[in-house]
Amino acid sequence: MLVAAATLMSGCHMFGKSKSECHSPQEYQRAVQVAPLKVPSGLDSPNTQGALVIPAVDLAPPPPGPKDACLDNPPRYKPAPPNKAASG
């Protein structure tokens, strides 16, 4: 009974991504810029003013360590103490 209760209380946490899985290269990281659309003569070209451009990245961030949290988990932080001079 205790094992069943512990299993139910853990929820889907056991089936989530492991840290090593979220630190491996992801599918979106292989995205590349494609050539602009070539419109045949006699047709109107679409409005491309709002087209998204993948920016070039010169510096890559350091690779995450084995104990680092995944990016989908927000980092832990400690709020700054209240500013006593501003509140008075």
Sequence and secondary structure as in RCSB ss.txt:
>XXXX:A:sequence
MLVAAATLMSGCHMFGKSKSECHSPQEYQRAVQVAPLKVPSGLDSPNTQGALVIPAVDLAPPPPGPKDACLDNPP
RYKPAPPNKAASG
>XXXX:A:secstr
 HHHHHHHHHGGGGGS  HHHHTS  GGGG          TTS     TT       SS      TTS  TTS  
        HHHH 
